[in-house]
Amino acid sequence: ATKRAKKSHTLKNMRFAFLIGGGICSVGEAVYMIAYYGLKLTDVASSLTVCAFLIGAAAILTAIGVFDKIAKYAGAGTLLPITGFANSVVSPAVEFSLEGKILGTGAKMFNLAGPVIVYGCSAASLYGLIYWITTL
């Protein structure tokens, strides 16, 4: 006899994804507003928000084991491109850290994120080439 998977609560899952994903975006927007308007960092506000805050926070939360607990309830809400990408880089690095810095952390860190980087850079280069050719 085959076992059936536990029925998922689609509306509940969607609500958590929306609320937590929206919360992450709202925090990112608040950091941007503080950097842009409060600190007058008009040239670097978006970089500060994305790189220093969202990626850094997701990486730290992953390293201390909190991000996965949040993702358990938020599901796709935590897979926002920036926070999900940071999690996909840090998770294998933490998991394989006992194997050493080179063969553990260094070698395994981009197992999941590597294809995203490769195909993302390839697609961006191709798009840039096409854009350059069409604007000559």
C-alpha positions in Angstrom: 0.0 0.0 0.0 1.3 3.4 -0.8 1.4 6.1 1.8 -0.3 9.4 1.1 1.4 12.6 1.7 0.0 14.8 4.4 -2.5 17.2 2.8 -1.0 20.7 2.5 -2.8 23.7 3.8 -2.5 25.9 0.7 -4.2 29.0 1.9 -2.3 29.0 5.2 1.0 28.4 3.3 0.2 31.3 0.9 -0.6 33.6 3.8 2.6 32.8 5.6 4.6 33.2 2.4 3.0 36.5 1.7 3.3 37.9 5.2 6.9 36.8 5.8 8.1 37.6 2.3 6.3 40.9 2.5 7.9 41.5 5.9 11.4 40.9 4.5 10.7 43.3 1.6 9.3 45.9 4.0 12.4 45.7 6.2 14.6 46.0 3.0 12.5 49.1 1.9 12.8 50.6 5.4 16.6 50.2 5.3 16.7 51.8 1.8 14.6 54.7 3.0 16.8 55.3 6.0 19.9 55.1 3.8 18.5 57.3 1.1 16.6 59.9 2.9 17.9 59.7 6.5 21.6 59.2 5.9 21.6 61.0 2.5 23.5 58.1 0.9 21.8 58.6 -2.4 24.5 56.9 -4.5 24.8 53.8 -2.5 21.4 53.3 -0.8 20.3 50.4 -3.0 23.7 48.7 -2.7 23.7 49.1 1.0 20.2 47.7 1.3 20.8 44.7 -0.9 24.4 43.8 -0.1 25.1 44.9 3.4 21.7 44.3 4.9 19.6 41.7 3.1 22.4 39.4 2.1 24.3 39.9 5.3 21.2 39.3 7.5 20.2 36.1 5.5 23.7 34.8 5.7 24.0 35.4 9.4 20.5 33.9 10.1 21.5 30.9 8.0 24.8 30.4 9.9 23.1 30.5 13.3 20.2 28.2 12.1 17.4 30.7 12.3 16.7 31.2 8.6 15.7 27.5 8.1 13.2 27.8 10.9 11.7 30.9 9.4 11.6 29.2 5.9 9.8 26.2 7.4 6.8 28.5 8.0 7.3 31.0 5.2 8.0 28.6 2.4 8.5 30.5 -0.8 8.3 33.8 1.1 11.9 33.4 2.1 13.0 32.6 -1.4 13.1 36.2 -2.5 16.0 36.3 -4.9 18.4 38.0 -2.5 17.8 36.2 0.8 17.2 32.8 -0.9 20.5 33.2 -2.8 22.4 34.1 0.3 20.9 31.0 2.1 21.8 28.8 -0.8 25.5 29.8 -0.6 25.8 29.8 3.2 23.9 26.5 3.9 26.4 24.2 2.2 29.3 26.2 3.6 28.0 25.6 7.1 27.1 22.0 6.5 30.5 21.0 5.1 32.6 23.3 7.3 33.9 20.3 9.3 35.7 19.0 6.2 38.0 22.0 6.3 38.2 25.4 4.7 39.3 24.3 1.3 37.6 20.9 0.6 34.6 21.6 2.9 33.5 25.2 2.9 35.3 26.4 -0.2 34.4 23.4 -2.4 30.8 23.0 -1.4 29.7 26.6 -0.9 28.6 27.0 -4.6 27.1 23.6 -5.1 23.6 24.9 -5.2 24.3 28.5 -6.1 26.9 27.8 -8.8 24.5 27.0 -11.6 22.6 30.2 -10.8 25.7 32.3 -11.0 26.9 30.6 -14.3 23.6 30.8 -16.1 22.8 34.2 -14.7 26.1 35.7 -15.9 25.8 33.9 -19.2 22.3 35.2 -19.8 23.3 38.7 -18.7 26.3 38.7 -21.1 24.2 37.4 -24.0 21.6 40.1 -23.3 24.3 42.8 -23.1 25.7 41.6 -26.4 22.3 41.7 -28.1 21.6 45.1 -26.6 25.0 46.4 -27.8 24.5 45.1 -31.3 20.9 46.5 -31.6 21.9 50.0 -30.4 24.9 50.5 -32.8 
